[in-house]
Amino acid sequence: MTDTPTTENVNQELLQRLQKLRSLRIEHRDLDDVITRLQLDYSVDELQLKRLKRRKLMLKDQIARLESELIPDLNA
């Protein structure tokens, strides 16, 4: 008995990754909106703004990594 992934398991994993990617993109977009609005406020807490920007950058990195994993290896 082998542990080869079935088509259903592969499809389920792909669907989960796509849902995660969608979720990350939505959060990234929402953070971008919040940051833009906060930058218009002169009384904004700069530390809070830096934390939001750092979170947005982390999301961007996660999105890029996940997209890279979803692209099939052309050399395979």
ABEGO torsion letter per residue (X at the ends): XBABBBAAAAAAAAAAAAAAAAAAAAAAAAAAAAAAAAAABAABBAAAAAAAAAAAAAAAAAAAAAAAAABBBAAX
